[in-house]
Amino acid sequence: MSDFVEQCRREWTRLGVPGSLAEEMAEDLAADLREAEADGISAEELLGSSARDPRAFAASWAAERGIIPASRDEGRARRKSRVLIAFTAVAAVALVVAVALLVTGEPRVGITTNNASVHFPPAQVNPSFFPPPGRVSTSAATPIEWVLLVLALVALGFAAWLWSNWGRARESLPA
């Protein structure tokens, strides 16, 4: 069974487990296997299906001890980072679009009034109250643009918060 322990030791070295920890784990494993053999328990009974795959056993044991990140956590972290990058990019594009629309004032809507005007006696009407007949142009989407701007700013703030939390979570993982 020393071949099994030696294969585990090589795997821990490949995974970057520090030498002293790898040696300690190898000694623990060898002692457990010797005790099991003395008690009449086979390695397959002690280790289960892992007895046939020393590399997988070594990786899972190192991950359980927190020496290396578990492979599922690593894949999940990679997916989270991609989703976070995409979310941040969408929020940034929304912010740029909202600012561009507000600055340019597009799209514009034109309102044309007819030439028929209301006639009031001159003493009763302030002439500046009614615009002269003709064409009035305004931006119809301005309220929507402001809403888009606010939502984009909130989304970017949320993305910044997620980035800071994700960074702290990655720092807390053992190397």
LOBA-165787 format. One record per atom (N, C-alpha, C, O): residue number from 1; z, x, y; atom name. Coordinates in steps of 0.1 Angstrom, whole numbers. Layout:
N
   seq      pz      px      py   atom
   NUM       Z       X       Y     CA
...
# end
This chain:
175
   seq      pz      px      py   atom
     1       0       8     -12      N
     1       0       0       0     CA
     1       0       9      13      C
     1      -1       3      24      O
     2       2      22      11      N
     2       1      30      23     CA
     2     -13      30      29      C
     2     -14      33      41      O
     3     -23      27      22      N
     3     -36      26      28     CA
     3     -37      14      38      C
     3     -43      15      48      O
     4     -30       3      34      N
     4     -29      -8      43     CA
     4     -22      -4      56      C
     4     -27      -8      67      O
     5     -11       3      55      N
     5      -4       7      67     CA
     5     -12      17      75      C
     5     -12      16      88      O
     6     -19      25      69      N
     6     -28      35      76     CA
     6     -39      28      83      C
     6     -43      32      95      O
     7     -45      18      77      N
     7     -56      11      84     CA
     7     -50       3      96      C
     7     -57       2     106      O
     8     -38      -2      94      N
     8     -32      -9     106     CA
     8     -29       1     117      C
     8     -32      -3     129      O
     9     -25      12     114      N
     9     -22      23     124     CA
     9     -35      26     131      C
     9     -35      28     144      O
    10     -46      28     124      N
    10     -59      31     131     CA
    10     -63      20     140      C
    10     -68      22     151      O
    11     -61       8     136      N
    11     -64      -4     144     CA
    11     -56      -4     157      C
    11     -61      -7     167      O
    12     -43      -2     155      N
    12     -34      -2     167     CA
    12     -39       9     177      C
    12     -39       7     189      O
    13     -43      20     172      N
    13     -48      31     180     CA
    13     -61      27     187      C
    13     -62      29     199      O
    14     -70      20     180      N
    14     -82      15     186     CA
    14     -80       5     196      C
    14     -87       4     206      O
    15     -69      -3     194      N
    15     -66     -14     204     CA
    15     -59      -9     216      C
    15     -57     -16     226      O
    16     -55       4     216      N
    16     -48      10     228     CA
    16     -33       8     227      C
    16     -26       9     238      O
    17     -27       5     216      N
    17     -13       4     214     CA
    17      -7      19     216      C
    17     -12      28     209      O
    18       3      21     225      N
    18       8      34     226     CA
    18      13      40     213      C
    18      18      33     204      O
    19      12      53     211      N
    19      14      60     199     CA
    19      28      57     193      C
    19      30      55     181      O
    20      38      58     202      N
    20      52      55     197     CA
    20      54      41     192      C
    20      61      39     182      O
    21      48      31     198      N
    21      49      18     194     CA
    21      41      16     181      C
    21      46       9     171      O
    22      29      22     180      N
    22      21      21     168     CA
    22      29      27     156      C
    22      29      22     145      O
    23      35      39     158      N
    23      43      45     148     CA
    23      55      36     144      C
    23      58      35     132      O
    24      62      31     153      N
    24      73      22     150     CA
    24      69      10     142      C
    24      75       6     132      O
    25      58       4     146      N
    25      52      -8     139     CA
    25      48      -4     125      C
    25      50     -11     115      O
    26      42       8     123      N
    26      38      13     110     CA
    26      50      15     101      C
    26      50      11      89      O
    27      60      21     107      N
    27      73      23      99     CA
    27      79       9      95      C
    27      83       8      83      O
    28      79       0     104      N
    28      85     -13     101     CA
    28      77     -20      90      C
    28      82     -26      80      O
    29      64     -19      91      N
    29      55     -25      81     CA
    29      57     -19      67      C
    29      58     -26      57      O
    30      57      -6      67      N
    30      59       2      54     CA
    30      72      -2      48      C
    30      73      -4      36      O
    31      83      -3      56      N
    31      96      -7      51     CA
    31      96     -21      45      C
    31     102     -23      35      O
    32      90     -30      53      N
    32      89     -44      48     CA
    32      81     -45      35      C
    32      85     -52      26      O
    33      71     -37      34      N
    33      63     -37      21     CA
    33      70     -31      10      C
    33      70     -36      -2      O
    34      78     -20      12      N
    34      86     -14       2     CA
    34      97     -24      -3      C
    34     100     -25     -15      O
    35     104     -30       7      N
    35     114     -40       3     CA
    35     109     -52      -5      C
    35     115     -56     -15      O
    36      97     -56      -1      N
    36      91     -67      -9     CA
    36      87     -63     -23      C
    36      89     -70     -32      O
    37      82     -51     -24      N
    37      79     -46     -37     CA
    37      91     -44     -46      C
    37      91     -47     -58      O
    38     102     -39     -40      N
    38     115     -38     -47     CA
    38     120     -51     -52      C
    38     126     -52     -62      O
    39     117     -62     -44      N
    39     122     -75     -48     CA
    39     112     -82     -57      C
    39     114     -94     -61      O
    40     101     -76     -60      N
    40      91     -82     -69     CA
    40      82     -91     -62      C
    40      75     -99     -69      O
    41      80     -90     -49      N
    41      71     -98     -41     CA
    41      59     -90     -38      C
    41      60     -78     -34      O
    42      47     -95     -41      N
    42      35     -88     -39     CA
    42      31     -88     -24      C
    42      37     -96     -16      O
    43      23     -79     -20      N
    43      18     -79      -6     CA
    43      11     -91      -2      C
    43      13     -96       9      O
    44       4     -97     -11      N
    44      -3    -110      -8     CA
    44       7    -121      -6      C
    44       4    -130       3      O
    45      18    -121     -13      N
    45      28    -131     -11     CA
    45      35    -129       2      C
    45      38    -139       9      O
    46      37    -117       6      N
    46      44    -114      18     CA
    46      35    -116      31      C
    46      40    -122      40      O
    47      23    -111      30      N
    47      14    -112      42     CA
    47       4    -123      41      C
    47      -3    -126      51      O
    48       3    -130      30      N
    48      -7    -141      29     CA
    48     -21    -135      29      C
    48     -23    -125      23      O
    49     -30    -142      35      N
    49     -44    -138      35     CA
    49     -46    -126      43      C
    49     -57    -119      42      O
    50     -37    -122      52      N
    50     -38    -110      60     CA
    50     -38     -97      52      C
    50     -42     -87      57      O
    51     -33     -98      40      N
    51     -32     -86      31     CA
    51     -46     -81      28      C
    51     -48     -69      25      O
    52     -57     -89      29      N
    52     -70     -85      27     CA
    52     -77     -80      39      C
    52     -88     -75      38      O
    53     -71     -82      51      N
    53     -78     -78      64     CA
    53     -68     -71      73      C
    53     -62     -77      81      O
    54     -66     -58      70      N
    54     -56     -51      78     CA
    54     -59     -50      93      C
    54     -50     -50     101      O
    55     -72     -50      97      N
    55     -75     -50     111     CA
    55     -70     -62     118      C
    55     -64     -62     129      O
    56     -73     -74     112      N
    56     -69     -87     118     CA
    56     -54     -88     118      C
    56     -48     -93     128      O
    57     -47     -83     107      N
    57     -33     -83     107     CA
    57     -27     -75     118      C
    57     -17     -79     125      O
    58     -32     -63     120      N
    58     -27     -54     130     CA
    58     -29     -60     144      C
    58     -20     -59     152      O
    59     -41     -65     147      N
    59     -43     -71     160     CA
    59     -34     -83     162      C
    59     -29     -84     173      O
    60     -32     -92     153      N
    60     -24    -104     155     CA
    60      -9    -100     156      C
    60      -2    -106     164      O
    61      -5     -90     149      N
    61       9     -85     151     CA
    61      12     -79     164      C
    61      22     -82     171      O
    62       2     -71     169      N
    62       4     -65     182     CA
    62       3     -76     193      C
    62      10     -75     203      O
    63      -5     -86     191      N
    63      -6     -97     201     CA
    63       7    -105     201      C
    63      12    -109     211      O
    64      13    -107     189      N
    64      25    -115     188     CA
    64      37    -108     195      C
    64      46    -114     200      O
    65      37     -94     194      N
    65      47     -86     200     CA
    65      45     -85     215      C
    65      53     -80     222      O
    66      33     -90     220      N
    66      31     -89     234     CA
    66      26     -75     239      C
    66      26     -72     250      O
    67      21     -67     229      N
    67      17     -53     233     CA
    67       2     -54     238      C
    67      -1     -47     247      O
    68      -6     -63     232      N
    68     -20     -65     236     CA
    68     -21     -79     239      C
    68     -14     -87     233      O
    69     -30     -83     248      N
    69     -33     -98     250     CA
    69     -39    -104     238      C
    69     -48     -98     231      O
    70     -35    -116     235      N
    70     -41    -123     224     CA
    70     -56    -126     227      C
    70     -60    -128     238      O
    71     -64    -125     217      N
    71     -79    -126     219     CA
    71     -83    -139     225      C
    71     -92    -140     233      O
    72     -76    -150     221      N
    72     -79    -163     227     CA
    72     -75    -164     241      C
    72     -83    -170     249      O
    73     -64    -157     245      N
    73     -60    -157     259     CA
    73     -71    -149     268      C
    73     -74    -153     279      O
    74     -76    -139     262      N
    74     -86    -131     269     CA
    74     -98    -139     271      C
    74    -104    -138     282      O
    75    -103    -146     261      N
    75    -115    -154     263     CA
    75    -113    -165     272      C
    75    -122    -169     280      O
    76    -101    -171     272      N
    76     -98    -182     281     CA
    76     -97    -177     295      C
    76    -102    -184     304      O
    77     -92    -165     297      N
    77     -91    -159     311     CA
    77    -105    -157     316      C
    77    -108    -159     328      O
    78    -114    -152     307      N
    78    -128    -150     311     CA
    78    -134    -163     316      C
    78    -141    -163     326      O
    79    -132    -174     308      N
    79    -138    -187     312     CA
    79    -132    -192     325      C
    79    -139    -197     333      O
    80    -119    -190     326      N
    80    -112    -194     339     CA
    80    -118    -187     351      C
    80    -120    -193     361      O
    81    -120    -174     349      N
    81    -126    -167     360     CA
    81    -140    -171     364      C
    81    -143    -172     376      O
    82    -148    -175     354      N
    82    -161    -180     357     CA
    82    -161    -193     364      C
    82    -168    -195     374      O
    83    -152    -202     360      N
    83    -151    -215     366     CA
    83    -145    -213     380      C
    83    -150    -220     389      O
    84    -136    -205     382      N
    84    -130    -202     395     CA
    84    -141    -196     405      C
    84    -141    -200     416      O
    85    -149    -187     400      N
    85    -160    -182     408     CA
    85    -169    -193     412      C
    85    -173    -194     424      O
    86    -173    -201     403      N
    86    -183    -212     406     CA
    86    -177    -222     416      C
    86    -183    -226     425      O
    87    -164    -226     414      N
    87    -157    -235     423     CA
    87    -157    -229     437      C
    87    -159    -236     447      O
    88    -153    -216     438      N
    88    -153    -210     451     CA
    88    -166    -209     458      C
    88    -168    -212     470      O
    89    -177    -206     450      N
    89    -190    -206     455     CA
    89    -195    -220     460      C
    89    -201    -221     471      O
    90    -192    -230     453      N
    90    -196    -244     457     CA
    90    -188    -247     470      C
    90    -194    -253     479      O
    91    -176    -244     471      N
    91    -168    -247     483     CA
    91    -173    -239     495      C
    91    -174    -245     506      O
    92    -177    -227     493      N
    92    -182    -219     504     CA
    92    -196    -224     508      C
    92    -198    -225     520      O
    93    -204    -228     499      N
    93    -217    -234     503     CA
    93    -215    -247     511      C
    93    -222    -249     520      O
    94    -206    -255     506      N
    94    -203    -268     513     CA
    94    -198    -265     527      C
    94    -202    -272     537      O
    95    -190    -255     529      N
    95    -186    -251     542     CA
    95    -197    -246     551      C
    95    -198    -251     563      O
    96    -206    -238     546      N
    96    -217    -233     554     CA
    96    -226    -245     558      C
    96    -231    -245     569      O
    97    -229    -254     548      N
    97    -238    -265     551     CA
    97    -232    -274     562      C
    97    -238    -278     571      O
    98    -219    -277     561      N
    98    -212    -285     570     CA
    98    -212    -279     584      C
    98    -215    -286     594      O
    99    -210    -266     585      N
    99    -210    -260     598     CA
    99    -224    -260     604      C
    99    -226    -263     616      O
   100    -234    -257     595      N
   100    -248    -257     600     CA
   100    -252    -271     605      C
   100    -259    -272     615      O
   101    -248    -281     598      N
   101    -252    -295     602     CA
   101    -245    -299     615      C
   101    -251    -305     623      O
   102    -233    -295     616      N
   102    -226    -298     629     CA
   102    -232    -290     641      C
   102    -233    -296     652      O
   103    -235    -278     639      N
   103    -241    -269     650     CA
   103    -255    -275     654      C
   103    -258    -275     666      O
   104    -263    -278     644      N
   104    -277    -282     647     CA
   104    -277    -297     651      C
   104    -287    -301     658      O
   105    -267    -305     647      N
   105    -267    -319     650     CA
   105    -278    -327     643      C
   105    -281    -338     646      O
   106    -282    -321     631      N
   106    -292    -328     623     CA
   106    -285    -336     613      C
   106    -274    -333     609      O
   107    -290    -347     608      N
   107    -302    -354     612     CA
   107    -300    -363     625      C
   107    -288    -367     628      O
   108    -310    -365     632      N
   108    -309    -373     645     CA
   108    -314    -387     642      C
   108    -323    -389     634      O
   109    -308    -396     649      N
   109    -313    -410     648     CA
   109    -316    -414     663      C
   109    -308    -412     672      O
   110    -328    -420     664      N
   110    -331    -425     677     CA
   110    -330    -440     678      C
   110    -334    -447     669      O
   111    -325    -445     689      N
   111    -324    -459     691     CA
   111    -331    -462     704      C
   111    -329    -456     714      O
   112    -340    -471     703      N
   112    -349    -475     714     CA
   112    -344    -489     719      C
   112    -343    -498     711      O
   113    -342    -490     732      N
   113    -338    -503     737     CA
   113    -351    -509     743      C
   113    -360    -502     747      O
   114    -351    -522     743      N
   114    -363    -529     749     CA
   114    -362    -529     764      C
   114    -351    -526     770      O
   115    -372    -533     770      N
   115    -373    -533     785     CA
   115    -366    -545     791      C
   115    -364    -545     803      O
   116    -363    -554     783      N
   116    -356    -566     789     CA
   116    -342    -562     792      C
   116    -334    -557     784      O
   117    -338    -564     804      N
   117    -325    -560     809     CA
   117    -318    -572     814      C
   117    -324    -582     818      O
   118    -305    -571     813      N
   118    -296    -582     818     CA
   118    -295    -581     833      C
   118    -293    -570     838      O
   119    -297    -592     840      N
   119    -296    -591     854     CA
   119    -283    -597     858      C
   119    -280    -609     856      O
   120    -275    -589     865      N
   120    -262    -594     870     CA
   120    -263    -592     886      C
   120    -270    -583     891      O
   121    -256    -600     892      N
   121    -256    -598     907     CA
   121    -250    -584     910      C
   121    -241    -579     902      O
   122    -255    -577     919      N
   122    -251    -563     922     CA
   122    -236    -561     924      C
   122    -231    -550     921      O
   123    -229    -570     929      N
   123    -215    -568     931     CA
   123    -207    -569     919      C
   123    -196    -563     919      O
   124    -211    -574     908      N
   124    -203    -576     896     CA
   124    -205    -565     886      C
   124    -197    -564     876      O
   125    -215    -557     887      N
   125    -218    -547     876     CA
   125    -218    -533     882      C
   125    -223    -530     892      O
   126    -211    -524     874      N
   126    -211    -510     877     CA
   126    -224    -505     871      C
   126    -225    -506     859      O
   127    -233    -499     878      N
   127    -246    -494     873     CA
   127    -244    -483     862      C
   127    -253    -482     853      O
   128    -234    -476     863      N
   128    -232    -465     852     CA
   128    -227    -471     839      C
   128    -226    -464     829      O
   129    -223    -483     839      N
   129    -218    -489     827     CA
   129    -229    -492     817      C
   129    -226    -489     805      O
   130    -240    -496     821      N
   130    -251    -498     812     CA
   130    -261    -487     813      C
   130    -266    -484     824      O
   131    -265    -481     802      N
   131    -276    -471     803     CA
   131    -289    -477     806      C
   131    -292    -489     803      O
   132    -298    -470     812      N
   132    -311    -475     816     CA
   132    -318    -478     803      C
   132    -316    -471     793      O
   133    -327    -488     803      N
   133    -335    -490     791     CA
   133    -343    -478     787      C
   133    -348    -471     796      O
   134    -345    -476     775      N
   134    -353    -464     770     CA
   134    -348    -460     756      C
   134    -344    -468     748      O
   135    -348    -447     754      N
   135    -345    -441     741     CA
   135    -332    -434     742      C
   135    -330    -426     751      O
   136    -323    -437     732      N
   136    -310    -430     731     CA
   136    -310    -423     717      C
   136    -314    -429     707      O
   137    -307    -410     718      N
   137    -307    -402     705     CA
   137    -293    -398     702      C
   137    -285    -394     711      O
   138    -289    -398     690      N
   138    -276    -394     686     CA
   138    -276    -389     671      C
   138    -286    -391     664      O
   139    -266    -382     667      N
   139    -265    -377     654     CA
   139    -258    -387     645      C
   139    -246    -390     648      O
   140    -264    -393     636      N
   140    -259    -403     627     CA
   140    -249    -398     617      C
   140    -240    -406     612      O
   141    -250    -385     613      N
   141    -243    -380     602     CA
   141    -230    -373     606      C
   141    -223    -368     597      O
   142    -227    -372     619      N
   142    -216    -364     623     CA
   142    -203    -368     616      C
   142    -196    -358     612      O
   143    -199    -380     615      N
   143    -186    -383     607     CA
   143    -187    -377     593      C
   143    -177    -372     588      O
   144    -198    -378     586      N
   144    -199    -373     573     CA
   144    -198    -358     573      C
   144    -192    -352     564      O
   145    -204    -352     583      N
   145    -203    -337     584     CA
   145    -189    -332     586      C
   145    -185    -322     580      O
   146    -182    -339     594      N
   146    -168    -336     596     CA
   146    -159    -337     584      C
   146    -151    -329     581      O
   147    -162    -348     576      N
   147    -155    -350     564     CA
   147    -159    -339     554      C
   147    -150    -334     547      O
   148    -171    -335     553      N
   148    -176    -324     545     CA
   148    -169    -311     549      C
   148    -165    -303     540      O
   149    -168    -309     562      N
   149    -162    -297     566     CA
   149    -147    -296     562      C
   149    -142    -286     557      O
   150    -140    -307     564      N
   150    -126    -307     560     CA
   150    -124    -306     545      C
   150    -115    -298     541      O
   151    -132    -313     537      N
   151    -132    -311     523     CA
   151    -135    -297     518      C
   151    -128    -292     509      O
   152    -145    -291     525      N
   152    -148    -277     521     CA
   152    -137    -267     525      C
   152    -133    -258     517      O
   153    -130    -269     536      N
   153    -119    -261     540     CA
   153    -107    -263     530      C
   153    -100    -253     526      O
   154    -104    -275     526      N
   154     -94    -278     516     CA
   154     -97    -272     503      C
   154     -89    -266     497      O
   155    -110    -273     499      N
   155    -114    -267     486     CA
   155    -113    -252     486      C
   155    -108    -246     477      O
   156    -116    -245     498      N
   156    -115    -231     499     CA
   156    -100    -227     499      C
   156     -97    -217     493      O
   157     -92    -235     505      N
   157     -78    -232     505     CA
   157     -72    -233     491      C
   157     -64    -225     486      O
   158     -77    -243     484      N
   158     -72    -245     470     CA
   158     -77    -233     461      C
   158     -70    -228     452      O
   159     -90    -229     463      N
   159     -95    -218     456     CA
   159     -87    -205     459      C
   159     -85    -197     450      O
   160     -84    -203     471      N
   160     -76    -191     475     CA
   160     -62    -191     467      C
   160     -57    -181     462      O
   161     -56    -203     467      N
   161     -43    -205     460     CA
   161     -45    -202     445      C
   161     -37    -195     439      O
   162     -56    -207     439      N
   162     -59    -205     425     CA
   162     -61    -190     422      C
   162     -56    -184     412      O
   163     -69    -183     431      N
   163     -71    -169     429     CA
   163     -58    -161     430      C
   163     -56    -152     422      O
   164     -49    -165     439      N
   164     -37    -157     440     CA
   164     -28    -160     427      C
   164     -22    -150     422      O
   165     -27    -172     422      N
   165     -20    -175     410     CA
   165     -26    -168     398      C
   165     -19    -163     390      O
   166     -39    -168     397      N
   166     -46    -163     386     CA
   166     -44    -147     386      C
   166     -42    -142     375      O
   167     -44    -141     398      N
   167     -42    -127     398     CA
   167     -28    -123     394      C
   167     -26    -113     387      O
   168     -18    -131     398      N
   168      -4    -129     394     CA
   168      -3    -131     379      C
   168       5    -123     373      O
   169      -9    -141     373      N
   169      -8    -143     359     CA
   169     -15    -132     351      C
   169      -9    -128     341      O
   170     -26    -126     356      N
   170     -32    -115     349     CA
   170     -24    -102     350      C
   170     -23     -94     341      O
   171     -17    -100     362      N
   171      -8     -89     363     CA
   171       4     -89     353      C
   171       9     -79     349      O
   172       8    -101     350      N
   172      20    -102     342     CA
   172      17    -100     327      C
   172      26     -98     319      O
   173       4    -100     323      N
   173       0     -98     310     CA
   173       3     -83     306      C
   173       1     -74     314      O
   174       8     -81     294      N
   174      10     -67     290     CA
   174      -3     -59     289      C
   174     -13     -65     285      O
   175      -3     -47     292      N
   175     -16     -39     292     CA
   175     -18     -34     278      C
   175     -28     -27     275      O
# end
